[in-house]
Amino acid sequence: MIIGSGGERRIPVENFNSAPGRNALRPGELLAGFDIPRPQARTADAYLRFIPRTEMDIAVVGAGISVTLDPNGVCTHARVALGAVAPTVILVPDASAALVGSRGEDAALSRAAAAASAAARPISDKRGTVEYRRKISGVLTKRAAAAAFERARGAHSA
């Protein structure tokens, strides 16, 4: 929830950060809160990030995955997000689509990983080359998705 002299407005969280060091706040507005919906039953998530050294808090890549499974263990909804590989965090709809309809089989995880690698738009810098960071995007997506599926299988209620 964003509040300012013009009143209150709401935007999706993925639209809040607009560029490095920039956000969707207009002059005179404040971020007053978040609406976080209660997860559905059998919903779980996982976030992994790769950092160059334990002394540094700057990620080479971050991958966050959320999955919802039906009672048979089939994914009915997924969201895949990547950080540190574009000017802002990016959602990867093709990676999400690769997971929906699956039970977290290796083929689906590999398709999600390939989609994440393709969607990554990193720069080469001290954290690694473009090629390396794209590769790591896929690796972390696959690992985080596997963890999210495993957690969701154990989440019988929200």
VMD Tcl script that builds the backbone (N, CA, C; Angstrom):
set m [mol new atoms 474]
animate dup $m
set s [atomselect $m all]
$s set {name element resname resid chain x y z} {
  {N N MET 1 A 0.843 -1.156 0.000}
  {CA C MET 1 A 0.000 0.000 0.000}
  {C C MET 1 A 0.898 1.232 0.000}
  {N N ILE 2 A 0.608 2.129 -0.899}
  {CA C ILE 2 A 1.342 3.383 -1.014}
  {C C ILE 2 A 0.382 4.513 -0.644}
  {N N ILE 3 A 0.840 5.393 0.240}
  {CA C ILE 3 A -0.002 6.497 0.694}
  {C C ILE 3 A 0.701 7.814 0.411}
  {N N GLY 4 A -0.089 8.779 -0.070}
  {CA C GLY 4 A 0.436 10.116 -0.319}
  {C C GLY 4 A -0.690 11.130 -0.263}
  {N N SER 5 A -0.374 12.351 -0.610}
  {CA C SER 5 A -1.389 13.412 -0.569}
  {C C SER 5 A -2.534 13.147 -1.546}
  {N N GLY 6 A -2.280 12.356 -2.574}
  {CA C GLY 6 A -3.324 12.011 -3.537}
  {C C GLY 6 A -4.168 10.825 -3.116}
  {N N GLY 7 A -3.885 10.274 -1.932}
  {CA C GLY 7 A -4.644 9.135 -1.446}
  {C C GLY 7 A -3.809 7.875 -1.395}
  {N N GLU 8 A -4.493 6.771 -1.501}
  {CA C GLU 8 A -3.861 5.455 -1.383}
  {C C GLU 8 A -3.891 4.753 -2.732}
  {N N ARG 9 A -2.824 4.024 -3.018}
  {CA C ARG 9 A -2.813 3.198 -4.226}
  {C C ARG 9 A -2.048 1.922 -3.947}
  {N N ARG 10 A -2.307 0.935 -4.780}
  {CA C ARG 10 A -1.670 -0.371 -4.647}
  {C C ARG 10 A -1.088 -0.774 -5.995}
  {N N ILE 11 A 0.070 -1.405 -5.934}
  {CA C ILE 11 A 0.701 -1.921 -7.146}
  {C C ILE 11 A 1.249 -3.312 -6.843}
  {N N PRO 12 A 1.388 -4.156 -7.856}
  {CA C PRO 12 A 2.025 -5.461 -7.620}
  {C C PRO 12 A 3.476 -5.263 -7.178}
  {N N VAL 13 A 3.930 -6.102 -6.273}
  {CA C VAL 13 A 5.278 -5.971 -5.732}
  {C C VAL 13 A 6.331 -5.989 -6.839}
  {N N GLU 14 A 6.082 -6.766 -7.904}
  {CA C GLU 14 A 7.081 -6.842 -8.979}
  {C C GLU 14 A 7.220 -5.536 -9.757}
  {N N ASN 15 A 6.298 -4.604 -9.543}
  {CA C ASN 15 A 6.379 -3.307 -10.223}
  {C C ASN 15 A 6.950 -2.207 -9.334}
  {N N PHE 16 A 7.286 -2.525 -8.080}
  {CA C PHE 16 A 7.749 -1.481 -7.162}
  {C C PHE 16 A 9.128 -0.946 -7.547}
  {N N ASN 17 A 10.106 -1.829 -7.734}
  {CA C ASN 17 A 11.442 -1.377 -8.147}
  {C C ASN 17 A 11.451 -1.207 -9.653}
  {N N SER 18 A 11.800 -0.006 -10.103}
  {CA C SER 18 A 11.735 0.287 -11.536}
  {C C SER 18 A 13.102 0.315 -12.211}
  {N N ALA 19 A 14.149 0.487 -11.437}
  {CA C ALA 19 A 15.522 0.531 -11.944}
  {C C ALA 19 A 16.439 0.495 -10.724}
  {N N PRO 20 A 17.722 0.259 -10.911}
  {CA C PRO 20 A 18.619 0.287 -9.755}
  {C C PRO 20 A 18.500 1.616 -9.012}
  {N N GLY 21 A 18.183 1.542 -7.732}
  {CA C GLY 21 A 18.055 2.744 -6.917}
  {C C GLY 21 A 16.788 3.542 -7.161}
  {N N ARG 22 A 15.860 3.023 -7.938}
  {CA C ARG 22 A 14.612 3.738 -8.241}
  {C C ARG 22 A 13.418 2.839 -7.953}
  {N N ASN 23 A 12.315 3.511 -7.618}
  {CA C ASN 23 A 11.097 2.756 -7.350}
  {C C ASN 23 A 9.880 3.526 -7.850}
  {N N ALA 24 A 8.718 2.966 -7.607}
  {CA C ALA 24 A 7.474 3.514 -8.146}
  {C C ALA 24 A 6.868 4.620 -7.289}
  {N N LEU 25 A 7.522 5.002 -6.199}
  {CA C LEU 25 A 6.981 6.068 -5.365}
  {C C LEU 25 A 7.048 7.407 -6.090}
  {N N ARG 26 A 5.978 8.144 -5.980}
  {CA C ARG 26 A 5.927 9.499 -6.529}
  {C C ARG 26 A 6.309 10.489 -5.418}
  {N N PRO 27 A 6.665 11.705 -5.777}
  {CA C PRO 27 A 7.008 12.687 -4.730}
  {C C PRO 27 A 5.882 12.785 -3.687}
  {N N GLY 28 A 6.274 12.755 -2.422}
  {CA C GLY 28 A 5.311 12.873 -1.334}
  {C C GLY 28 A 4.631 11.580 -0.936}
  {N N GLU 29 A 5.026 10.439 -1.542}
  {CA C GLU 29 A 4.412 9.166 -1.199}
  {C C GLU 29 A 5.323 8.339 -0.290}
  {N N LEU 30 A 4.689 7.463 0.474}
  {CA C LEU 30 A 5.396 6.539 1.350}
  {C C LEU 30 A 4.864 5.134 1.139}
  {N N LEU 31 A 5.743 4.166 1.270}
  {CA C LEU 31 A 5.323 2.770 1.268}
  {C C LEU 31 A 4.829 2.472 2.679}
  {N N ALA 32 A 3.547 2.197 2.809}
  {CA C ALA 32 A 2.938 2.034 4.130}
  {C C ALA 32 A 2.723 0.582 4.518}
  {N N GLY 33 A 2.727 -0.323 3.564}
  {CA C GLY 33 A 2.511 -1.712 3.931}
  {C C GLY 33 A 2.407 -2.616 2.724}
  {N N PHE 34 A 2.338 -3.899 3.035}
  {CA C PHE 34 A 2.217 -4.941 2.015}
  {C C PHE 34 A 0.984 -5.775 2.307}
  {N N ASP 35 A 0.302 -6.197 1.275}
  {CA C ASP 35 A -0.751 -7.191 1.403}
  {C C ASP 35 A -0.156 -8.510 0.945}
  {N N ILE 36 A -0.032 -9.430 1.868}
  {CA C ILE 36 A 0.533 -10.734 1.543}
  {C C ILE 36 A -0.568 -11.765 1.728}
  {N N PRO 37 A -1.060 -12.333 0.623}
  {CA C PRO 37 A -2.140 -13.305 0.756}
  {C C PRO 37 A -1.676 -14.585 1.452}
  {N N ARG 38 A -2.580 -15.194 2.160}
  {CA C ARG 38 A -2.284 -16.473 2.813}
  {C C ARG 38 A -2.075 -17.528 1.721}
  {N N PRO 39 A -0.994 -18.294 1.795}
  {CA C PRO 39 A -0.745 -19.315 0.767}
  {C C PRO 39 A -1.813 -20.404 0.788}
  {N N GLN 40 A -2.088 -20.942 -0.368}
  {CA C GLN 40 A -2.995 -22.081 -0.471}
  {C C GLN 40 A -2.331 -23.309 0.145}
  {N N ALA 41 A -3.138 -24.311 0.451}
  {CA C ALA 41 A -2.598 -25.576 0.946}
  {C C ALA 41 A -1.626 -26.131 -0.095}
  {N N ARG 42 A -0.615 -26.842 0.375}
  {CA C ARG 42 A 0.401 -27.462 -0.478}
  {C C ARG 42 A 1.160 -26.431 -1.329}
  {N N THR 43 A 1.342 -25.247 -0.764}
  {CA C THR 43 A 2.157 -24.217 -1.402}
  {C C THR 43 A 3.447 -24.086 -0.603}
  {N N ALA 44 A 4.542 -24.017 -1.300}
  {CA C ALA 44 A 5.830 -23.826 -0.640}
  {C C ALA 44 A 6.756 -23.073 -1.583}
  {N N ASP 45 A 7.840 -22.587 -1.019}
  {CA C ASP 45 A 8.788 -21.829 -1.824}
  {C C ASP 45 A 10.204 -22.138 -1.380}
  {N N ALA 46 A 11.123 -21.654 -2.172}
  {CA C ALA 46 A 12.545 -21.781 -1.852}
  {C C ALA 46 A 13.279 -20.638 -2.525}
  {N N TYR 47 A 14.307 -20.157 -1.859}
  {CA C TYR 47 A 15.160 -19.108 -2.414}
  {C C TYR 47 A 16.603 -19.539 -2.218}
  {N N LEU 48 A 17.356 -19.466 -3.279}
  {CA C LEU 48 A 18.792 -19.743 -3.220}
  {C C LEU 48 A 19.534 -18.581 -3.850}
  {N N ARG 49 A 20.675 -18.290 -3.308}
  {CA C ARG 49 A 21.527 -17.288 -3.946}
  {C C ARG 49 A 22.962 -17.762 -3.878}
  {N N PHE 50 A 23.678 -17.370 -4.880}
  {CA C PHE 50 A 25.094 -17.709 -4.946}
  {C C PHE 50 A 25.867 -16.425 -4.744}
  {N N ILE 51 A 26.731 -16.424 -3.734}
  {CA C ILE 51 A 27.561 -15.258 -3.464}
  {C C ILE 51 A 29.017 -15.640 -3.699}
  {N N PRO 52 A 29.832 -14.680 -4.127}
  {CA C PRO 52 A 31.219 -15.023 -4.461}
  {C C PRO 52 A 32.055 -15.467 -3.267}
  {N N ARG 53 A 31.845 -14.860 -2.112}
  {CA C ARG 53 A 32.567 -15.223 -0.899}
  {C C ARG 53 A 31.637 -14.982 0.283}
  {N N THR 54 A 31.832 -15.709 1.353}
  {CA C THR 54 A 30.964 -15.537 2.514}
  {C C THR 54 A 31.085 -14.143 3.125}
  {N N GLU 55 A 32.170 -13.444 2.861}
  {CA C GLU 55 A 32.351 -12.100 3.411}
  {C C GLU 55 A 31.556 -11.048 2.634}
  {N N MET 56 A 31.054 -11.430 1.461}
  {CA C MET 56 A 30.357 -10.449 0.618}
  {C C MET 56 A 28.856 -10.720 0.645}
  {N N ASP 57 A 28.090 -9.659 0.620}
  {CA C ASP 57 A 26.642 -9.794 0.598}
  {C C ASP 57 A 26.094 -9.353 -0.755}
  {N N ILE 58 A 26.840 -9.634 -1.798}
  {CA C ILE 58 A 26.408 -9.270 -3.148}
  {C C ILE 58 A 26.254 -10.574 -3.939}
  {N N ALA 59 A 25.056 -10.795 -4.427}
  {CA C ALA 59 A 24.771 -12.062 -5.100}
  {C C ALA 59 A 25.260 -12.059 -6.540}
  {N N VAL 60 A 25.749 -13.216 -6.957}
  {CA C VAL 60 A 26.024 -13.455 -8.368}
  {C C VAL 60 A 24.686 -13.676 -9.063}
  {N N VAL 61 A 23.846 -14.486 -8.434}
  {CA C VAL 61 A 22.495 -14.797 -8.898}
  {C C VAL 61 A 21.659 -15.165 -7.689}
  {N N GLY 62 A 20.377 -14.821 -7.727}
  {CA C GLY 62 A 19.404 -15.290 -6.745}
  {C C GLY 62 A 18.220 -15.872 -7.501}
  {N N ALA 63 A 17.669 -16.983 -7.003}
  {CA C ALA 63 A 16.499 -17.592 -7.636}
  {C C ALA 63 A 15.466 -17.915 -6.570}
  {N N GLY 64 A 14.251 -17.416 -6.760}
  {CA C GLY 64 A 13.147 -17.690 -5.853}
  {C C GLY 64 A 12.035 -18.399 -6.596}
  {N N ILE 65 A 11.518 -19.469 -6.015}
  {CA C ILE 65 A 10.490 -20.286 -6.651}
  {C C ILE 65 A 9.360 -20.503 -5.658}
  {N N SER 66 A 8.128 -20.412 -6.133}
  {CA C SER 66 A 6.960 -20.785 -5.343}
  {C C SER 66 A 6.119 -21.738 -6.180}
  {N N VAL 67 A 5.683 -22.841 -5.557}
  {CA C VAL 67 A 4.830 -23.805 -6.255}
  {C C VAL 67 A 3.641 -24.165 -5.383}
  {N N THR 68 A 2.529 -24.437 -6.037}
  {CA C THR 68 A 1.335 -24.967 -5.382}
  {C C THR 68 A 1.006 -26.293 -6.048}
  {N N LEU 69 A 0.811 -27.327 -5.224}
  {CA C LEU 69 A 0.521 -28.657 -5.742}
  {C C LEU 69 A -0.923 -29.037 -5.438}
  {N N ASP 70 A -1.516 -29.820 -6.331}
  {CA C ASP 70 A -2.854 -30.356 -6.058}
  {C C ASP 70 A -2.691 -31.588 -5.150}
  {N N PRO 71 A -3.786 -32.209 -4.708}
  {CA C PRO 71 A -3.673 -33.374 -3.810}
  {C C PRO 71 A -2.892 -34.542 -4.411}
  {N N ASN 72 A -2.756 -34.590 -5.721}
  {CA C ASN 72 A -1.997 -35.656 -6.370}
  {C C ASN 72 A -0.524 -35.293 -6.580}
  {N N GLY 73 A -0.113 -34.119 -6.114}
  {CA C GLY 73 A 1.276 -33.706 -6.243}
  {C C GLY 73 A 1.623 -33.030 -7.553}
  {N N VAL 74 A 0.597 -32.665 -8.338}
  {CA C VAL 74 A 0.827 -31.988 -9.618}
  {C C VAL 74 A 0.813 -30.479 -9.384}
  {N N CYS 75 A 1.771 -29.798 -9.952}
  {CA C CYS 75 A 1.887 -28.344 -9.801}
  {C C CYS 75 A 0.761 -27.643 -10.557}
  {N N THR 76 A -0.004 -26.832 -9.825}
  {CA C THR 76 A -1.096 -26.071 -10.434}
  {C C THR 76 A -0.750 -24.602 -10.604}
  {N N HIS 77 A 0.261 -24.141 -9.882}
  {CA C HIS 77 A 0.678 -22.742 -9.983}
  {C C HIS 77 A 2.147 -22.642 -9.601}
  {N N ALA 78 A 2.878 -21.809 -10.318}
  {CA C ALA 78 A 4.294 -21.599 -10.007}
  {C C ALA 78 A 4.684 -20.171 -10.354}
  {N N ARG 79 A 5.627 -19.658 -9.599}
  {CA C ARG 79 A 6.246 -18.365 -9.911}
  {C C ARG 79 A 7.742 -18.537 -9.753}
  {N N VAL 80 A 8.462 -18.015 -10.717}
  {CA C VAL 80 A 9.924 -18.081 -10.707}
  {C C VAL 80 A 10.447 -16.664 -10.869}
  {N N ALA 81 A 11.329 -16.269 -9.958}
  {CA C ALA 81 A 11.927 -14.934 -10.008}
  {C C ALA 81 A 13.444 -15.057 -9.901}
  {N N LEU 82 A 14.129 -14.174 -10.611}
  {CA C LEU 82 A 15.592 -14.123 -10.574}
  {C C LEU 82 A 16.048 -12.748 -10.121}
  {N N GLY 83 A 17.083 -12.722 -9.315}
  {CA C GLY 83 A 17.682 -11.475 -8.881}
  {C C GLY 83 A 19.143 -11.420 -9.270}
  {N N ALA 84 A 19.660 -10.224 -9.378}
  {CA C ALA 84 A 21.072 -9.947 -9.672}
  {C C ALA 84 A 21.470 -10.264 -11.115}
  {N N VAL 85 A 20.493 -10.531 -11.970}
  {CA C VAL 85 A 20.807 -10.841 -13.369}
  {C C VAL 85 A 20.070 -9.918 -14.340}
  {N N ALA 86 A 19.590 -8.804 -13.832}
  {CA C ALA 86 A 18.906 -7.784 -14.625}
  {C C ALA 86 A 18.894 -6.522 -13.768}
  {N N PRO 87 A 18.512 -5.395 -14.328}
  {CA C PRO 87 A 18.490 -4.170 -13.524}
  {C C PRO 87 A 17.594 -4.266 -12.280}
  {N N THR 88 A 16.527 -5.045 -12.351}
  {CA C THR 88 A 15.663 -5.315 -11.201}
  {C C THR 88 A 15.339 -6.812 -11.202}
  {N N VAL 89 A 14.727 -7.262 -10.136}
  {CA C VAL 89 A 14.277 -8.657 -10.076}
  {C C VAL 89 A 13.316 -8.905 -11.235}
  {N N ILE 90 A 13.448 -10.071 -11.856}
  {CA C ILE 90 A 12.571 -10.389 -12.991}
  {C C ILE 90 A 11.783 -11.661 -12.718}
  {N N LEU 91 A 10.531 -11.647 -13.144}
  {CA C LEU 91 A 9.727 -12.858 -13.151}
  {C C LEU 91 A 10.015 -13.592 -14.446}
  {N N VAL 92 A 9.985 -14.914 -14.412}
  {CA C VAL 92 A 10.283 -15.733 -15.583}
  {C C VAL 92 A 9.071 -16.621 -15.879}
  {N N PRO 93 A 8.089 -16.086 -16.619}
  {CA C PRO 93 A 6.869 -16.852 -16.898}
  {C C PRO 93 A 7.126 -18.184 -17.607}
  {N N ASP 94 A 8.103 -18.244 -18.494}
  {CA C ASP 94 A 8.382 -19.502 -19.195}
  {C C ASP 94 A 8.900 -20.577 -18.233}
  {N N ALA 95 A 9.653 -20.176 -17.234}
  {CA C ALA 95 A 10.120 -21.137 -16.233}
  {C C ALA 95 A 8.949 -21.601 -15.371}
  {N N SER 96 A 8.069 -20.675 -15.023}
  {CA C SER 96 A 6.870 -21.045 -14.264}
  {C C SER 96 A 6.028 -22.029 -15.053}
  {N N ALA 97 A 5.818 -21.747 -16.330}
  {CA C ALA 97 A 5.005 -22.623 -17.190}
  {C C ALA 97 A 5.619 -24.010 -17.308}
  {N N ALA 98 A 6.947 -24.097 -17.266}
  {CA C ALA 98 A 7.615 -25.397 -17.361}
  {C C ALA 98 A 7.313 -26.272 -16.150}
  {N N LEU 99 A 7.014 -25.653 -15.017}
  {CA C LEU 99 A 6.747 -26.406 -13.791}
  {C C LEU 99 A 5.285 -26.813 -13.649}
  {N N VAL 100 A 4.379 -25.970 -14.162}
  {CA C VAL 100 A 2.949 -26.255 -14.036}
  {C C VAL 100 A 2.612 -27.516 -14.822}
  {N N GLY 101 A 1.855 -28.399 -14.183}
  {CA C GLY 101 A 1.481 -29.666 -14.803}
  {C C GLY 101 A 2.453 -30.789 -14.502}
  {N N SER 102 A 3.536 -30.472 -13.830}
  {CA C SER 102 A 4.536 -31.500 -13.512}
  {C C SER 102 A 4.451 -31.876 -12.037}
  {N N ARG 103 A 5.179 -32.911 -11.689}
  {CA C ARG 103 A 5.338 -33.321 -10.291}
  {C C ARG 103 A 6.759 -33.001 -9.814}
  {N N GLY 104 A 7.419 -32.136 -10.542}
  {CA C GLY 104 A 8.789 -31.788 -10.188}
  {C C GLY 104 A 9.804 -32.756 -10.741}
  {N N GLU 105 A 9.429 -33.440 -11.838}
  {CA C GLU 105 A 10.355 -34.370 -12.476}
  {C C GLU 105 A 11.552 -33.613 -13.041}
  {N N ASP 106 A 12.648 -34.326 -13.227}
  {CA C ASP 106 A 13.874 -33.714 -13.716}
  {C C ASP 106 A 13.672 -32.989 -15.048}
  {N N ALA 107 A 12.865 -33.552 -15.935}
  {CA C ALA 107 A 12.652 -32.912 -17.244}
  {C C ALA 107 A 12.007 -31.540 -17.074}
  {N N ALA 108 A 11.023 -31.433 -16.177}
  {CA C ALA 108 A 10.360 -30.144 -15.947}
  {C C ALA 108 A 11.320 -29.162 -15.282}
  {N N LEU 109 A 12.094 -29.645 -14.319}
  {CA C LEU 109 A 13.069 -28.781 -13.659}
  {C C LEU 109 A 14.114 -28.291 -14.660}
  {N N SER 110 A 14.532 -29.159 -15.568}
  {CA C SER 110 A 15.514 -28.773 -16.592}
  {C C SER 110 A 14.937 -27.742 -17.553}
  {N N ARG 111 A 13.656 -27.889 -17.917}
  {CA C ARG 111 A 13.013 -26.888 -18.785}
  {C C ARG 111 A 12.925 -25.538 -18.073}
  {N N ALA 112 A 12.598 -25.562 -16.793}
  {CA C ALA 112 A 12.538 -24.317 -16.019}
  {C C ALA 112 A 13.925 -23.679 -15.941}
  {N N ALA 113 A 14.944 -24.505 -15.742}
  {CA C ALA 113 A 16.320 -23.998 -15.679}
  {C C ALA 113 A 16.726 -23.350 -16.999}
  {N N ALA 114 A 16.392 -24.000 -18.101}
  {CA C ALA 114 A 16.737 -23.447 -19.421}
  {C C ALA 114 A 16.019 -22.125 -19.648}
  {N N ALA 115 A 14.754 -22.043 -19.240}
  {CA C ALA 115 A 13.999 -20.801 -19.405}
  {C C ALA 115 A 14.600 -19.687 -18.552}
  {N N ALA 116 A 15.018 -20.026 -17.342}
  {CA C ALA 116 A 15.632 -19.020 -16.468}
  {C C ALA 116 A 16.950 -18.528 -17.060}
  {N N SER 117 A 17.760 -19.442 -17.541}
  {CA C SER 117 A 19.034 -19.038 -18.158}
  {C C SER 117 A 18.787 -18.122 -19.355}
  {N N ALA 118 A 17.781 -18.447 -20.153}
  {CA C ALA 118 A 17.471 -17.636 -21.335}
  {C C ALA 118 A 16.937 -16.259 -20.953}
  {N N ALA 119 A 16.222 -16.164 -19.833}
  {CA C ALA 119 A 15.622 -14.890 -19.430}
  {C C ALA 119 A 16.610 -13.961 -18.734}
  {N N ALA 120 A 17.667 -14.520 -18.165}
  {CA C ALA 120 A 18.642 -13.711 -17.434}
  {C C ALA 120 A 19.312 -12.700 -18.364}
  {N N ARG 121 A 19.468 -11.490 -17.871}
  {CA C ARG 121 A 20.102 -10.410 -18.630}
  {C C ARG 121 A 21.218 -9.758 -17.812}
  {N N PRO 122 A 22.167 -10.570 -17.336}
  {CA C PRO 122 A 23.212 -10.010 -16.488}
  {C C PRO 122 A 24.252 -9.233 -17.292}
  {N N ILE 123 A 25.076 -8.541 -16.545}
  {CA C ILE 123 A 26.250 -7.898 -17.121}
  {C C ILE 123 A 27.477 -8.672 -16.640}
  {N N SER 124 A 28.559 -8.534 -17.349}
  {CA C SER 124 A 29.829 -9.065 -16.864}
  {C C SER 124 A 30.403 -8.049 -15.891}
  {N N ASP 125 A 30.752 -8.509 -14.720}
  {CA C ASP 125 A 31.366 -7.637 -13.721}
  {C C ASP 125 A 32.211 -8.491 -12.794}
  {N N LYS 126 A 32.580 -7.971 -11.639}
  {CA C LYS 126 A 33.469 -8.713 -10.739}
  {C C LYS 126 A 32.832 -9.999 -10.208}
  {N N ARG 127 A 31.507 -10.128 -10.340}
  {CA C ARG 127 A 30.833 -11.346 -9.876}
  {C C ARG 127 A 30.908 -12.464 -10.899}
  {N N GLY 128 A 31.158 -12.142 -12.160}
  {CA C GLY 128 A 31.253 -13.174 -13.181}
  {C C GLY 128 A 30.857 -12.645 -14.543}
  {N N THR 129 A 31.090 -13.459 -15.545}
  {CA C THR 129 A 30.747 -13.080 -16.913}
  {C C THR 129 A 29.254 -13.285 -17.153}
  {N N VAL 130 A 28.783 -12.712 -18.231}
  {CA C VAL 130 A 27.388 -12.904 -18.635}
  {C C VAL 130 A 27.094 -14.392 -18.762}
  {N N GLU 131 A 27.936 -15.122 -19.440}
  {CA C GLU 131 A 27.718 -16.546 -19.677}
  {C C GLU 131 A 27.655 -17.326 -18.370}
  {N N TYR 132 A 28.578 -17.045 -17.460}
  {CA C TYR 132 A 28.626 -17.733 -16.182}
  {C C TYR 132 A 27.356 -17.460 -15.379}
  {N N ARG 133 A 26.945 -16.211 -15.316}
  {CA C ARG 133 A 25.780 -15.851 -14.510}
  {C C ARG 133 A 24.487 -16.397 -15.122}
  {N N ARG 134 A 24.419 -16.508 -16.443}
  {CA C ARG 134 A 23.252 -17.162 -17.063}
  {C C ARG 134 A 23.214 -18.642 -16.683}
  {N N LYS 135 A 24.356 -19.293 -16.729}
  {CA C LYS 135 A 24.442 -20.712 -16.366}
  {C C LYS 135 A 24.009 -20.909 -14.915}
  {N N ILE 136 A 24.518 -20.094 -14.020}
  {CA C ILE 136 A 24.179 -20.203 -12.599}
  {C C ILE 136 A 22.693 -19.912 -12.378}
  {N N SER 137 A 22.096 -19.045 -13.186}
  {CA C SER 137 A 20.652 -18.778 -13.090}
  {C C SER 137 A 19.862 -20.070 -13.263}
  {N N GLY 138 A 20.234 -20.845 -14.237}
  {CA C GLY 138 A 19.558 -22.119 -14.469}
  {C C GLY 138 A 19.819 -23.126 -13.366}
  {N N VAL 139 A 21.059 -23.216 -12.930}
  {CA C VAL 139 A 21.416 -24.161 -11.869}
  {C C VAL 139 A 20.625 -23.858 -10.593}
  {N N LEU 140 A 20.601 -22.593 -10.190}
  {CA C LEU 140 A 19.883 -22.239 -8.963}
  {C C LEU 140 A 18.377 -22.396 -9.122}
  {N N THR 141 A 17.858 -22.098 -10.306}
  {CA C THR 141 A 16.424 -22.291 -10.540}
  {C C THR 141 A 16.061 -23.757 -10.367}
  {N N LYS 142 A 16.841 -24.641 -10.937}
  {CA C LYS 142 A 16.567 -26.082 -10.830}
  {C C LYS 142 A 16.632 -26.538 -9.379}
  {N N ARG 143 A 17.643 -26.125 -8.659}
  {CA C ARG 143 A 17.796 -26.535 -7.263}
  {C C ARG 143 A 16.687 -25.956 -6.383}
  {N N ALA 144 A 16.368 -24.674 -6.577}
  {CA C ALA 144 A 15.317 -24.047 -5.766}
  {C C ALA 144 A 13.955 -24.659 -6.078}
  {N N ALA 145 A 13.693 -24.961 -7.343}
  {CA C ALA 145 A 12.421 -25.588 -7.705}
  {C C ALA 145 A 12.304 -26.969 -7.068}
  {N N ALA 146 A 13.368 -27.735 -7.088}
  {CA C ALA 146 A 13.336 -29.059 -6.461}
  {C C ALA 146 A 13.042 -28.930 -4.967}
  {N N ALA 147 A 13.653 -27.958 -4.308}
  {CA C ALA 147 A 13.411 -27.746 -2.880}
  {C C ALA 147 A 11.976 -27.306 -2.628}
  {N N ALA 148 A 11.445 -26.426 -3.476}
  {CA C ALA 148 A 10.063 -25.962 -3.310}
  {C C ALA 148 A 9.086 -27.122 -3.472}
  {N N PHE 149 A 9.298 -27.969 -4.461}
  {CA C PHE 149 A 8.434 -29.143 -4.640}
  {C C PHE 149 A 8.489 -30.041 -3.408}
  {N N GLU 150 A 9.680 -30.295 -2.917}
  {CA C GLU 150 A 9.830 -31.167 -1.743}
  {C C GLU 150 A 9.097 -30.566 -0.544}
  {N N ARG 151 A 9.232 -29.283 -0.334}
  {CA C ARG 151 A 8.550 -28.625 0.782}
  {C C ARG 151 A 7.039 -28.666 0.597}
  {N N ALA 152 A 6.573 -28.450 -0.629}
  {CA C ALA 152 A 5.125 -28.440 -0.900}
  {C C ALA 152 A 4.527 -29.829 -0.672}
  {N N ARG 153 A 5.286 -30.864 -0.952}
  {CA C ARG 153 A 4.778 -32.227 -0.715}
  {C C ARG 153 A 4.526 -32.463 0.770}
  {N N GLY 154 A 5.279 -31.767 1.602}
  {CA C GLY 154 A 5.096 -31.912 3.045}
  {C C GLY 154 A 4.143 -30.898 3.640}
  {N N ALA 155 A 3.663 -29.947 2.852}
  {CA C ALA 155 A 2.761 -28.885 3.327}
  {C C ALA 155 A 1.323 -29.301 3.090}
  {N N HIS 156 A 0.740 -29.983 4.040}
  {CA C HIS 156 A -0.626 -30.491 3.863}
  {C C HIS 156 A -1.685 -29.427 4.082}
  {N N SER 157 A -1.331 -28.377 4.789}
  {CA C SER 157 A -2.277 -27.266 4.971}
  {C C SER 157 A -1.498 -25.973 5.023}
  {N N ALA 158 A -2.172 -24.882 4.699}
  {CA C ALA 158 A -1.504 -23.574 4.679}
  {C C ALA 158 A -1.367 -23.033 6.072}
}
mol reanalyze $m
mol bondsrecalc $m
mol representation Tube
mol addrep $m
